[in-house]
Amino acid sequence: MCGVLNKHLFSFQFRNLGYLLFSLVYLLRLFGWKIVLLFISHGCAVFFASTFCNSAVVWATSLGLMCTINFDQSQTLINSLMTSNENKEENLYLITLELVKVNLKCTSFCLEKVNNQLSNSSNQNASFGYNKCKKHTTNHTDISSRSHSSAMNGGQLPPTSSELNKSFQSDKPSDHYGLLDLFQYMFYFSLLFCAPFVTYNIFNSQINSNPLPWNRRKLYDTIFVFLRIAFWAFIVEFSLHHLYFSAMMFNPYILKRVSHCTLMGIGYLQGQFKMVKYLVFYSLTGQMAGLEGIEVPGPPSCISYIYRYSQMWKLFDKGIYNFTKRYIYIPLGGYKAGLPRKLFGSFLCFMFFYNYHGLDVYLLIWCLLNFAELVIEVCASLLENTPAVQTLEASII
């Protein structure tokens, strides 16, 4: 039995190392060794912060690095590190995008690493390491992705630190918190560019387990999904070539001359186009990861039937939503906290979105307006539950 387990463990390690080498060779040919070294240096910096076994240090390092990515000096540095002069503007965008994703993956990995150390520290009760801890080497544990996902979706996770740590425990030993594991997570090829975000606890549980066997139904489903992706990719290309609402968004002179109805139509089509674009990106990369046994958050839901803006954040970029919920909202109190703590947790989530997308003023206004809409929804929900409003609704309906 031990021989079989060792053989499987060796096969996983060999396969994962092959994934890493393939991605590194691809990135070296695409960007050059200096850019790859920049990615690695970001990962090493956050990984070093996790050795203090304090998630506040991890967050400070991660947010500090993320803040500097969009600075003009950082963009100039990235430009100087690029070895090829071809498609420099496009490569700069891809490098900046991937650097942000690398930072996000490092944050997820190191917070899970710190929490794993905390959960194995004797008589230690802390939520994601906001208290310092002892370092132990006893029976490391990891979360079971399915049980965690069901608890998160049901909104049943309590905010108490002692019970929260239990949700991270599993009877499966997890020793996948080394620097090589971080690189395998950072550079997993199918989730490199324009891919949905997967937290490390989910990635770790799937990359080190056997994928489901193939059968005829799975083959048919896979073919259907790729055909569906091809159809929507054609719609995106057709829209870019024959409709001009995206170009109009960059020409204020035209927008000022059109009627209000036309302006609303342009805004509506812009939102639909963005949703379909990410549907293609996330479905393609997610399906490629699915072929290797990695299940990722689904593509965006259609925004036409979403009438509550709180649902928009949950259903558009589901991976980023899972990240903020797991590492920001729930540790600060989550669903079981009082209204002020809920709003404070939501506010910090939107400030993280602001930092994640960039530090421009228009992004700050966008995030603050989204938070204001969420506050209005919460107040309306509280008002709806009052006896007077319920009586009024009953009389009208």
Backbone hydrogen bonds in HBPLUS format (Angstrom, degrees):
<---DONOR---> <-ACCEPTOR-->    atom                        ^
c    i                          cat <-CA-CA->   ^        H-A-AA   ^      H-
h    n   atom  resd res      DA  || num        DHA   H-A  angle D-A-AA Bond
n    s   type  num  typ     dist DA aas  dist angle  dist       angle   num
A0005-LEU N   A0001-MET O   3.01 MM   4  6.36 162.4  2.04 153.5 158.1     1
A0006-ASN N   A0002-CYS O   2.89 MM   4  6.07 158.9  1.93 148.9 154.8     2
A0007-LYS N   A0003-GLY O   2.94 MM   4  6.09 150.8  2.02 141.9 150.1     3
A0008-HIS N   A0004-VAL O   2.93 MM   4  6.24 157.6  1.98 151.0 156.3     4
A0009-LEU N   A0005-LEU O   2.89 MM   4  6.09 159.9  1.93 148.5 154.6     5
A0010-PHE N   A0006-ASN O   2.88 MM   4  6.06 155.9  1.94 144.6 151.2     6
A0011-SER N   A0007-LYS O   2.96 MM   4  6.19 153.7  2.03 144.5 151.9     7
A0012-PHE N   A0008-HIS O   2.94 MM   4  6.22 156.4  2.00 152.7 158.2     8
A0013-GLN N   A0009-LEU O   3.01 MM   4  6.25 164.5  2.04 150.2 154.2     9
A0014-PHE N   A0010-PHE O   2.89 MM   4  6.07 160.1  1.93 150.2 155.9    10
A0015-ARG N   A0011-SER O   2.91 MM   4  6.01 159.7  1.95 145.4 151.3    11
A0016-ASN N   A0012-PHE O   2.84 MM   4  5.99 168.9  1.85 155.3 158.5    12
A0017-LEU N   A0013-GLN O   2.93 MM   4  6.01 153.2  2.00 143.1 150.6    13
A0018-GLY N   A0014-PHE O   3.01 MM   4  6.22 147.1  2.12 140.0 148.9    14
A0019-TYR N   A0015-ARG O   2.96 MM   4  6.35 152.1  2.04 149.4 157.0    15
A0020-LEU N   A0016-ASN O   3.03 MM   4  6.31 159.7  2.07 146.9 151.7    16
A0021-LEU N   A0017-LEU O   2.96 MM   4  6.20 166.3  1.98 152.5 155.5    17
A0022-PHE N   A0018-GLY O   3.00 MM   4  6.11 162.7  2.03 150.3 155.0    18
A0023-SER N   A0019-TYR O   3.05 MM   4  6.30 162.6  2.08 151.8 156.1    19
A0024-LEU N   A0020-LEU O   2.95 MM   4  6.17 161.4  1.99 154.2 159.6    20
A0025-VAL N   A0021-LEU O   2.98 MM   4  6.14 163.0  2.01 151.4 155.6    21
A0026-TYR N   A0022-PHE O   3.04 MM   4  6.24 158.7  2.08 146.6 152.7    22
A0027-LEU N   A0023-SER O   2.90 MM   4  6.14 164.6  1.93 153.4 157.1    23
A0028-LEU N   A0024-LEU O   2.86 MM   4  5.99 153.2  1.93 147.7 155.6    24
A0029-ARG N   A0025-VAL O   3.07 MM   4  6.27 155.1  2.14 146.1 151.8    25
A0030-LEU N   A0026-TYR O   2.96 MM   4  6.14 142.7  2.10 142.9 154.1    26
A0031-PHE N   A0027-LEU O   2.81 MM   4  5.72 173.9  1.81 152.5 154.6    27
A0032-GLY N   A0028-LEU O   2.94 MM   4  4.43 126.5  2.23 106.9 122.0    28
A0036-VAL N   A0032-GLY O   3.35 MM   4  6.65 163.7  2.38 149.4 154.1    29
A0037-LEU N   A0033-TRP O   2.91 MM   4  6.04 152.1  1.99 142.8 150.6    30
A0038-LEU N   A0034-LYS O   2.98 MM   4  6.26 138.0  2.16 135.9 147.5    31
A0038-LEU N   A0035-ILE O   3.02 MM   3  4.88 120.9  2.38  90.7 106.3    32
A0039-PHE N   A0035-ILE O   3.00 MM   4  6.43 154.2  2.07 151.8 157.4    33
A0040-ILE N   A0036-VAL O   3.01 MM   4  6.30 163.0  2.04 149.8 154.4    34
A0041-SER N   A0037-LEU O   2.87 MM   4  6.02 151.5  1.95 143.1 150.8    35
A0042-HIS N   A0038-LEU O   3.15 MM   4  6.41 153.5  2.22 147.7 153.3    36
A0043-GLY N   A0039-PHE O   3.13 MM   4  6.48 161.5  2.16 150.6 155.5    37
A0044-CYS N   A0040-ILE O   2.86 MM   4  6.12 157.8  1.91 152.5 158.7    38
A0045-ALA N   A0041-SER O   2.99 MM   4  6.11 151.2  2.07 143.5 150.7    39
A0046-VAL N   A0042-HIS O   3.22 MM   4  6.51 166.3  2.24 154.4 156.0    40
A0047-PHE N   A0043-GLY O   2.93 MM   4  6.03 155.3  1.99 146.3 154.4    41
A0048-PHE N   A0044-CYS O   2.86 MM   4  5.96 152.4  1.93 143.9 150.6    42
A0049-ALA N   A0045-ALA O   3.13 MM   4  6.41 148.3  2.23 139.1 147.4    43
A0050-SER N   A0046-VAL O   3.13 MM   4  6.47 139.1  2.30 141.6 151.8    44
A0050-SER N   A0047-PHE O   3.13 MM   3  5.16 127.0  2.43  94.0 107.5    45
A0051-THR N   A0048-PHE O   3.11 MM   3  5.40 150.0  2.20 105.1 114.0    46
A0052-PHE N   A0049-ALA O   3.28 MM   3  5.93 164.8  2.30 114.5 118.8    47
A0053-CYS N   A0050-SER O   3.03 MM   3  5.45 162.4  2.07 113.5 118.1    48
A0057-VAL N   A0054-ASN O   3.09 MM   3  5.60 131.7  2.33 110.2 120.9    49
A0058-VAL N   A0054-ASN O   3.35 MM   4  6.78 152.6  2.44 141.7 149.5    50
A0055-SER N   A0129-GLY O   2.90 MM  74  4.79 143.3  2.03 112.0 122.1    51
A0059-TRP N   A0055-SER O   2.84 MM   4  6.06 164.8  1.86 151.3 154.5    52
A0060-ALA N   A0056-ALA O   2.94 MM   4  6.09 160.5  1.98 144.0 149.7    53
A0061-THR N   A0057-VAL O   3.00 MM   4  6.15 162.2  2.03 147.5 152.0    54
A0062-SER N   A0058-VAL O   2.88 MM   4  6.04 167.6  1.90 154.6 158.6    55
A0063-LEU N   A0059-TRP O   2.84 MM   4  5.88 174.2  1.84 156.7 158.7    56
A0064-GLY N   A0060-ALA O   3.00 MM   4  5.90 150.4  2.08 136.0 144.9    57
A0065-LEU N   A0061-THR O   3.01 MM   4  6.22 159.9  2.05 148.8 153.4    58
A0066-MET N   A0062-SER O   2.90 MM   4  6.12 157.2  1.95 148.9 156.2    59
A0067-CYS N   A0063-LEU O   2.88 MM   4  5.99 151.0  1.97 145.3 152.2    60
A0069-ILE N   A0066-MET O   3.34 MM   3  5.45 149.3  2.44 100.7 109.0    61
A0071-PHE N   A0068-THR O   3.26 MM   3  5.34 161.4  2.29 105.6 111.1    62
A0075-GLN N   A0071-PHE O   3.02 MM   4  6.38 158.3  2.07 153.0 158.9    63
A0076-THR N   A0072-ASP O   2.91 MM   4  6.14 153.1  1.98 147.4 154.9    64
A0077-LEU N   A0073-GLN O   2.94 MM   4  6.18 150.1  2.03 140.6 148.9    65
A0078-ILE N   A0074-SER O   2.89 MM   4  6.18 159.8  1.93 151.5 156.5    66
A0079-ASN N   A0075-GLN O   2.97 MM   4  6.16 155.6  2.03 143.0 149.9    67
A0080-SER N   A0076-THR O   3.04 MM   4  6.30 151.0  2.13 143.6 150.9    68
A0081-LEU N   A0077-LEU O   3.04 MM   4  6.30 133.2  2.27 142.1 154.9    69
A0081-LEU N   A0078-ILE O   3.13 MM   3  5.06 131.2  2.38  93.8 107.1    70
A0091-ASN N   A0087-ASN O   2.88 MM   4  6.05 162.5  1.91 154.8 160.3    71
A0092-LEU N   A0088-LYS O   2.85 MM   4  5.97 148.8  1.95 143.3 151.9    72
A0093-TYR N   A0089-GLU O   3.16 MM   4  6.43 154.4  2.23 143.6 149.1    73
A0094-LEU N   A0090-GLU O   3.04 MM   4  6.38 161.5  2.07 149.2 154.1    74
A0095-ILE N   A0091-ASN O   2.81 MM   4  5.96 160.7  1.85 151.5 156.8    75
A0096-THR N   A0092-LEU O   2.97 MM   4  6.10 164.1  2.00 146.9 151.4    76
A0097-LEU N   A0093-TYR O   2.90 MM   4  6.08 161.6  1.94 150.3 155.9    77
A0098-GLU N   A0094-LEU O   2.86 MM   4  6.01 162.5  1.89 148.4 153.5    78
A0099-LEU N   A0095-ILE O   2.80 MM   4  5.91 149.7  1.89 147.3 156.2    79
A0100-VAL N   A0096-THR O   3.12 MM   4  6.36 152.0  2.21 145.3 151.2    80
A0101-LYS N   A0097-LEU O   3.12 MM   4  6.44 158.1  2.17 145.1 151.2    81
A0102-VAL N   A0098-GLU O   2.75 MM   4  5.96 154.2  1.81 149.3 156.8    82
A0103-ASN N   A0099-LEU O   3.00 MM   4  6.18 155.2  2.07 139.9 146.4    83
A0104-LEU N   A0100-VAL O   2.96 MM   4  6.26 151.7  2.04 145.4 153.4    84
A0105-LYS N   A0101-LYS O   2.89 MM   4  6.15 159.1  1.93 151.1 156.4    85
A0106-CYS N   A0102-VAL O   2.89 MM   4  6.11 159.5  1.93 151.0 156.8    86
A0107-THR N   A0103-ASN O   3.00 MM   4  6.21 152.4  2.07 143.5 150.9    87
A0108-SER N   A0104-LEU O   3.04 MM   4  6.35 163.2  2.07 151.2 154.7    88
A0109-PHE N   A0105-LYS O   2.90 MM   4  6.08 170.1  1.91 155.3 158.3    89
A0110-CYS N   A0106-CYS O   2.91 MM   4  5.98 169.8  1.92 150.7 153.8    90
A0111-LEU N   A0107-THR O   2.95 MM   4  6.00 156.1  2.01 149.0 155.5    91
A0112-GLU N   A0108-SER O   3.06 MM   4  6.18 158.1  2.10 147.9 153.7    92
A0113-LYS N   A0109-PHE O   2.90 MM   4  6.14 149.4  2.00 143.6 153.3    93
A0114-VAL N   A0110-CYS O   2.87 MM   4  6.06 160.2  1.90 146.4 150.8    94
A0115-ASN N   A0111-LEU O   2.96 MM   4  6.10 163.4  1.98 144.9 149.9    95
A0116-ASN N   A0112-GLU O   2.86 MM   4  5.99 148.8  1.96 143.0 151.8    96
A0117-GLN N   A0113-LYS O   3.07 MM   4  6.39 150.4  2.17 144.7 151.9    97
A0118-LEU N   A0114-VAL O   2.90 MM   4  6.21 151.6  1.98 147.7 156.5    98
A0119-SER N   A0115-ASN O   2.84 MM   4  6.03 157.8  1.89 150.9 155.9    99
A0120-ASN N   A0117-GLN O   3.28 MM   3  5.29 141.2  2.44  95.0 105.7   100
A0121-SER N   A0118-LEU O   3.08 MM   3  5.12 164.8  2.10 106.5 110.8   101
A0174-SER N   A0140-HIS O   3.08 MM  34  5.38 155.3  2.14 114.6 121.4   102
A0148-HIS N   A0144-SER O   3.02 MM   4  6.15 161.0  2.06 157.4 163.5   103
A0149-SER N   A0145-SER O   2.92 MM   4  5.96 158.3  1.96 142.8 149.3   104
A0150-SER N   A0146-ARG O   3.03 MM   4  6.25 161.9  2.06 151.2 155.0   105
A0151-ALA N   A0147-SER O   3.12 MM   4  6.25 153.2  2.20 140.0 147.3   106
A0152-MET N   A0148-HIS O   2.85 MM   4  6.07 157.6  1.90 153.7 160.1   107
A0153-ASN N   A0149-SER O   2.93 MM   4  6.08 163.6  1.96 150.2 154.6   108
A0154-GLY N   A0150-SER O   3.07 MM   4  6.09 146.9  2.18 137.0 145.6   109
A0156-GLN N   A0151-ALA O   3.24 MM   5  5.62 159.2  2.28 157.3 159.7   110
A0155-GLY N   A0152-MET O   3.09 MM   3  5.10 147.8  2.20  97.9 107.7   111
A0164-LEU N   A0160-THR O   2.85 MM   4  5.96 148.2  1.95 149.1 159.7   112
A0165-ASN N   A0161-SER O   3.04 MM   4  6.14 156.3  2.09 146.5 150.2   113
A0166-LYS N   A0163-GLU O   3.18 MM   3  5.17 127.8  2.47  93.1 106.5   114
A0167-SER N   A0164-LEU O   3.05 MM   3  5.42 136.6  2.24 104.8 116.2   115
A0168-PHE N   A0165-ASN O   3.08 MM   3  5.36 156.3  2.13 106.6 114.1   116
A0169-GLN N   A0166-LYS O   3.12 MM   3  5.28 166.7  2.14 110.0 113.4   117
A0182-LEU N   A0178-GLY O   3.10 MM   4  6.48 147.2  2.22 143.8 153.0   118
A0183-PHE N   A0179-LEU O   3.07 MM   4  6.42 156.4  2.12 147.7 153.1   119
A0184-GLN N   A0180-LEU O   2.97 MM   4  6.24 155.2  2.03 147.5 154.4   120
A0185-TYR N   A0181-ASP O   3.03 MM   4  6.23 146.7  2.15 141.4 150.0   121
A0186-MET N   A0182-LEU O   2.81 MM   4  6.05 159.7  1.85 153.1 159.3   122
A0187-PHE N   A0183-PHE O   2.95 MM   4  5.94 164.1  1.97 151.4 154.3   123
A0191-LEU N   A0188-TYR O   3.12 MM   3  5.80 148.0  2.23 118.5 127.4   124
A0192-LEU N   A0189-PHE O   3.13 MM   3  5.25 154.8  2.20 122.3 117.9   125
A0202-ILE N   A0199-THR O   3.20 MM   3  5.68 127.8  2.49 108.8 120.2   126
A0203-PHE N   A0199-THR O   3.07 MM   4  6.34 168.3  2.09 154.3 158.0   127
A0204-ASN N   A0200-TYR O   2.73 MM   4  5.69 168.9  1.74 154.9 157.9   128
A0205-SER N   A0201-ASN O   3.36 MM   4  6.30 156.1  2.43 131.0 136.7   129
A0206-GLN N   A0202-ILE O   3.25 MM   4  6.43 138.4  2.44 142.8 153.1   130
A0206-GLN N   A0203-PHE O   3.18 MM   3  5.32 132.8  2.42  98.1 110.5   131
A0207-ILE N   A0203-PHE O   2.87 MM   4  5.90 166.9  1.88 162.9 166.0   132
A0209-SER N   A0206-GLN O   3.34 MM   3  5.29 151.3  2.43 112.3 108.4   133
A0219-LEU N   A0215-ASN O   3.04 MM   4  6.31 155.0  2.10 151.1 158.4   134
A0220-TYR N   A0216-ARG O   3.00 MM   4  6.25 162.5  2.03 152.0 155.8   135
A0221-ASP N   A0217-ARG O   2.93 MM   4  6.13 162.2  1.96 150.3 155.6   136
A0222-THR N   A0218-LYS O   2.96 MM   4  6.09 155.1  2.03 144.7 151.3   137
A0223-ILE N   A0219-LEU O   3.02 MM   4  6.28 161.9  2.06 151.9 156.2   138
A0224-PHE N   A0220-TYR O   2.95 MM   4  6.16 159.4  1.99 150.1 156.0   139
A0225-VAL N   A0221-ASP O   2.97 MM   4  6.20 157.4  2.02 148.1 153.8   140
A0226-PHE N   A0222-THR O   3.08 MM   4  6.34 161.8  2.11 151.9 156.1   141
A0227-LEU N   A0223-ILE O   3.01 MM   4  6.24 152.8  2.09 147.1 154.8   142
A0228-ARG N   A0224-PHE O   2.90 MM   4  6.15 153.3  1.97 147.9 155.7   143
A0229-ILE N   A0225-VAL O   2.90 MM   4  6.18 153.3  1.97 148.4 155.7   144
A0230-ALA N   A0226-PHE O   2.96 MM   4  6.17 157.0  2.02 143.8 149.8   145
A0231-PHE N   A0227-LEU O   2.99 MM   4  6.25 152.3  2.07 146.2 153.3   146
A0232-TRP N   A0228-ARG O   3.14 MM   4  6.45 166.5  2.16 152.3 154.3   147
A0233-ALA N   A0229-ILE O   2.85 MM   4  6.03 147.0  1.96 148.1 158.5   148
A0234-PHE N   A0230-ALA O   3.01 MM   4  6.21 148.9  2.11 142.8 150.2   149
A0235-ILE N   A0231-PHE O   3.10 MM   4  6.50 148.3  2.21 142.1 151.0   150
A0236-VAL N   A0232-TRP O   2.99 MM   4  6.27 153.4  2.06 144.3 150.7   151
A0237-GLU N   A0233-ALA O   3.02 MM   4  6.31 166.0  2.04 151.0 153.8   152
A0238-PHE N   A0234-PHE O   2.86 MM   4  6.02 160.9  1.89 151.1 156.9   153
A0239-SER N   A0235-ILE O   2.92 MM   4  6.07 157.5  1.97 146.7 152.7   154
A0240-LEU N   A0236-VAL O   3.03 MM   4  6.28 156.9  2.08 151.3 157.3   155
A0241-HIS N   A0237-GLU O   3.09 MM   4  6.27 147.4  2.20 146.1 154.3   156
A0242-HIS N   A0238-PHE O   2.95 MM   4  5.95 152.0  2.03 152.9 159.5   157
A0243-LEU N   A0239-SER O   2.95 MM   4  4.98 147.9  2.05 130.3 136.0   158
A0248-MET N   A0244-TYR O   3.00 MM   4  6.21 151.8  2.09 147.9 156.2   159
A0249-MET N   A0246-SER O   3.28 MM   3  5.40 134.4  2.50  96.5 107.7   160
A0250-PHE N   A0247-ALA O   3.10 MM   3  5.62 155.2  2.16 111.9 119.0   161
A0251-ASN N   A0248-MET O   3.00 MM   3  5.14 164.9  2.02 113.8 115.6   162
A0254-ILE N   A0251-ASN O   3.18 MM   3  5.73 127.1  2.47 113.2 123.6   163
A0255-LEU N   A0251-ASN O   3.35 MM   4  6.68 164.4  2.37 151.5 155.9   164
A0256-LYS N   A0252-PRO O   2.99 MM   4  6.12 146.7  2.10 148.4 155.5   165
A0257-ARG N   A0254-ILE O   3.05 MM   3  5.29 139.5  2.22 103.8 115.3   166
A0263-LEU N   A0259-SER O   2.91 MM   4  6.16 154.7  1.98 146.0 153.8   167
A0264-MET N   A0260-HIS O   2.91 MM   4  6.15 156.2  1.96 148.6 154.3   168
A0265-GLY N   A0261-CYS O   2.95 MM   4  6.20 151.5  2.04 144.0 152.2   169
A0266-ILE N   A0262-THR O   2.90 MM   4  6.19 153.0  1.97 150.3 157.1   170
A0267-GLY N   A0263-LEU O   3.01 MM   4  6.28 159.7  2.05 147.3 152.6   171
A0268-TYR N   A0264-MET O   2.86 MM   4  6.08 153.9  1.93 146.0 153.6   172
A0269-LEU N   A0265-GLY O   2.93 MM   4  6.11 166.9  1.95 151.0 154.1   173
A0270-GLN N   A0266-ILE O   2.92 MM   4  6.05 148.4  2.02 143.7 152.9   174
A0271-GLY N   A0267-GLY O   3.11 MM   4  6.37 154.7  2.18 144.4 149.7   175
A0272-GLN N   A0268-TYR O   3.02 MM   4  6.32 160.2  2.06 150.8 156.5   176
A0273-PHE N   A0269-LEU O   2.80 MM   4  5.91 158.4  1.84 147.8 154.0   177
A0274-LYS N   A0270-GLN O   3.05 MM   4  6.21 159.6  2.09 145.2 150.3   178
A0275-MET N   A0271-GLY O   3.04 MM   4  6.26 155.0  2.11 144.9 151.7   179
A0276-VAL N   A0272-GLN O   2.94 MM   4  6.22 161.5  1.98 152.9 157.3   180
A0277-LYS N   A0273-PHE O   2.84 MM   4  6.00 157.7  1.89 150.7 157.5   181
A0278-TYR N   A0274-LYS O   3.07 MM   4  6.26 163.9  2.09 148.1 151.4   182
A0279-LEU N   A0275-MET O   2.89 MM   4  6.04 135.1  2.09 136.5 150.2   183
A0280-VAL N   A0276-VAL O   3.03 MM   4  6.34 150.2  2.12 148.3 153.5   184
A0281-PHE N   A0277-LYS O   3.03 MM   4  6.37 168.8  2.04 150.2 153.0   185
A0282-TYR N   A0278-TYR O   2.85 MM   4  5.68 163.4  1.87 143.1 147.5   186
A0283-SER N   A0279-LEU O   3.00 MM   4  5.72 147.8  2.11 131.0 140.7   187
A0284-LEU N   A0280-VAL O   3.00 MM   4  5.95 162.5  2.03 146.5 151.5   188
A0285-THR N   A0281-PHE O   3.08 MM   4  6.26 176.9  2.08 158.2 158.5   189
A0286-GLY N   A0282-TYR O   2.85 MM   4  5.61 148.5  1.95 133.2 143.6   190
A0287-GLN N   A0283-SER O   2.86 MM   4  5.82 149.7  1.95 139.2 146.9   191
A0288-MET N   A0284-LEU O   3.01 MM   4  6.26 153.6  2.08 146.6 153.9   192
A0289-ALA N   A0285-THR O   2.98 MM   4  6.24 156.2  2.04 146.4 152.6   193
A0290-GLY N   A0286-GLY O   2.83 MM   4  6.00 144.4  1.95 137.7 148.8   194
A0291-LEU N   A0287-GLN O   3.03 MM   4  6.31 137.9  2.21 142.9 152.0   195
A0292-GLU N   A0289-ALA O   2.98 MM   3  5.31 143.9  2.11 105.2 116.1   196
A0294-ILE N   A0289-ALA O   2.98 MM   5  5.13 162.9  2.01 137.0 133.3   197
A0293-GLY N   A0290-GLY O   3.03 MM   3  4.89 164.4  2.06 104.9 107.8   198
A0301-SER N   A0315-LEU O   2.97 MM  14  5.61 157.9  2.02 144.8 152.1   199
A0306-ILE N   A0303-ILE O   3.44 MM   3  5.17 160.3  2.48  95.9 101.4   200
A0311-GLN N   A0308-ARG O   3.01 MM   3  5.44 133.0  2.24 106.9 118.7   201
A0312-MET N   A0308-ARG O   3.28 MM   4  6.70 137.1  2.47 138.0 150.0   202
A0314-LYS N   A0311-GLN O   3.12 MM   3  4.99 120.4  2.49  91.1 106.4   203
A0315-LEU N   A0311-GLN O   2.91 MM   4  6.00 151.5  1.99 153.8 160.4   204
A0316-PHE N   A0312-MET O   3.04 MM   4  5.76 132.9  2.27 145.0 150.9   205
A0321-TYR N   A0317-ASP O   3.14 MM   4  6.35 156.3  2.19 148.2 155.5   206
A0322-ASN N   A0318-LYS O   2.94 MM   4  6.11 153.9  2.01 141.7 148.1   207
A0323-PHE N   A0319-GLY O   3.03 MM   4  6.33 149.5  2.12 143.6 152.2   208
A0324-THR N   A0320-ILE O   3.01 MM   4  6.32 169.4  2.03 157.1 157.1   209
A0325-LYS N   A0321-TYR O   2.92 MM   4  6.04 156.7  1.98 149.7 157.0   210
A0326-ARG N   A0322-ASN O   2.96 MM   4  5.95 159.5  2.00 143.5 149.0   211
A0327-TYR N   A0323-PHE O   2.96 MM   4  5.99 165.9  1.98 157.2 161.1   212
A0328-ILE N   A0324-THR O   2.94 MM   4  5.09 141.7  2.09 128.6 135.5   213
A0329-TYR N   A0324-THR O   2.88 MM   5  6.22 164.1  1.90 156.7 162.0   214
A0330-ILE N   A0325-LYS O   3.01 MM   5  5.87 165.1  2.04 151.1 154.2   215
A0334-GLY N   A0329-TYR O   3.01 MM   5  5.22 129.2  2.27 148.8 136.9   216
A0333-GLY N   A0330-ILE O   3.00 MM   3  5.21 166.4  2.02 115.8 118.6   217
A0337-ALA N   A0334-GLY O   3.40 MM   3  5.76 165.5  2.42 109.7 113.9   218
A0342-LYS N   A0338-GLY O   2.95 MM   4  6.19 153.9  2.02 154.0 162.6   219
A0343-LEU N   A0339-LEU O   2.96 MM   4  6.16 166.7  1.98 159.2 161.5   220
A0344-PHE N   A0340-PRO O   2.89 MM   4  6.07 153.9  1.96 144.5 152.7   221
A0345-GLY N   A0341-ARG O   2.85 MM   4  5.97 159.6  1.89 146.0 151.3   222
A0346-SER N   A0342-LYS O   2.91 MM   4  6.16 157.2  1.96 148.4 155.0   223
A0347-PHE N   A0343-LEU O   2.82 MM   4  6.01 153.3  1.89 145.4 153.1   224
A0348-LEU N   A0344-PHE O   3.01 MM   4  6.30 158.1  2.06 149.1 154.0   225
A0349-CYS N   A0345-GLY O   3.04 MM   4  6.30 146.8  2.16 141.4 150.9   226
A0350-PHE N   A0346-SER O   3.01 MM   4  6.37 154.8  2.08 150.6 156.2   227
A0351-MET N   A0347-PHE O   2.95 MM   4  6.27 148.0  2.06 145.9 155.6   228
A0352-PHE N   A0348-LEU O   2.90 MM   4  6.14 141.0  2.06 140.1 150.6   229
A0353-PHE N   A0349-CYS O   2.97 MM   4  6.36 150.5  2.06 143.5 151.7   230
A0354-TYR N   A0350-PHE O   2.96 MM   4  6.24 149.5  2.05 141.5 149.6   231
A0355-ASN N   A0351-MET O   3.06 MM   4  6.32 156.0  2.12 141.3 146.8   232
A0356-TYR N   A0352-PHE O   2.75 MM   4  5.93 153.4  1.81 151.7 160.3   233
A0357-HIS N   A0353-PHE O   2.92 MM   4  6.06 160.6  1.96 152.5 155.4   234
A0358-GLY N   A0354-TYR O   3.18 MM   4  6.07 133.7  2.40 136.8 147.9   235
A0363-LEU N   A0360-ASP O   3.22 MM   3  5.40 129.0  2.50  98.3 110.9   236
A0364-LEU N   A0360-ASP O   3.24 MM   4  6.64 149.0  2.35 144.8 153.1   237
A0364-LEU N   A0361-VAL O   3.08 MM   3  5.10 118.4  2.48  95.8 110.9   238
A0365-ILE N   A0361-VAL O   3.00 MM   4  6.37 159.4  2.05 155.2 160.3   239
A0366-TRP N   A0362-TYR O   2.96 MM   4  6.11 154.9  2.02 138.4 145.7   240
A0367-CYS N   A0363-LEU O   2.91 MM   4  6.14 161.0  1.95 148.7 152.8   241
A0368-LEU N   A0364-LEU O   2.93 MM   4  6.11 161.1  1.96 150.7 156.1   242
A0369-LEU N   A0365-ILE O   2.91 MM   4  6.06 156.3  1.97 149.8 156.1   243
A0370-ASN N   A0366-TRP O   3.03 MM   4  6.24 153.9  2.10 144.3 151.6   244
A0371-PHE N   A0367-CYS O   2.94 MM   4  6.19 153.1  2.01 146.0 153.3   245
A0372-ALA N   A0368-LEU O   2.88 MM   4  6.10 153.8  1.95 144.5 152.0   246
A0373-GLU N   A0369-LEU O   2.94 MM   4  6.21 153.8  2.01 146.6 153.2   247
A0374-LEU N   A0370-ASN O   3.03 MM   4  6.30 148.1  2.13 141.0 149.7   248
A0375-VAL N   A0371-PHE O   2.92 MM   4  6.25 153.0  2.00 150.1 157.2   249
A0376-ILE N   A0372-ALA O   2.98 MM   4  6.27 156.0  2.04 148.1 154.5   250
A0377-GLU N   A0373-GLU O   3.01 MM   4  6.28 153.0  2.09 143.3 150.4   251
A0378-VAL N   A0374-LEU O   2.97 MM   4  6.28 156.4  2.03 148.9 155.0   252
A0379-CYS N   A0375-VAL O   2.92 MM   4  6.17 164.6  1.94 154.0 157.9   253
A0380-ALA N   A0376-ILE O   2.89 MM   4  6.05 157.9  1.94 148.4 154.8   254
A0381-SER N   A0377-GLU O   2.87 MM   4  6.06 149.1  1.96 144.8 153.5   255
A0382-LEU N   A0378-VAL O   2.99 MM   4  6.29 153.9  2.06 148.3 154.8   256
A0383-LEU N   A0379-CYS O   2.94 MM   4  6.15 154.4  2.00 145.1 152.7   257
A0384-GLU N   A0380-ALA O   2.87 MM   4  6.01 144.4  1.99 141.0 150.7   258
A0385-ASN N   A0382-LEU O   3.28 MM   3  5.39 135.3  2.49  96.7 107.8   259
A0386-THR N   A0383-LEU O   3.23 MM   3  5.47 164.9  2.25 108.2 112.6   260
A0390-GLN N   A0386-THR O   3.07 MM   4  6.29 163.1  2.10 157.1 162.4   261
A0391-THR N   A0387-PRO O   2.88 MM   4  6.00 155.8  1.93 149.3 155.5   262
A0392-LEU N   A0388-ALA O   2.99 MM   4  6.22 152.3  2.06 142.2 150.1   263
A0393-GLU N   A0389-VAL O   2.84 MM   4  6.09 157.2  1.89 150.2 156.4   264
A0394-ALA N   A0390-GLN O   2.95 MM   4  6.14 157.5  2.00 144.7 150.9   265
A0395-SER N   A0391-THR O   3.03 MM   4  6.24 151.5  2.12 143.4 150.8   266
A0396-ILE N   A0392-LEU O   3.06 MM   4  6.27 146.2  2.17 144.5 153.3   267
A0397-ILE N   A0393-GLU O   2.82 MM   4  5.90 171.8  1.82 157.9 160.7   268
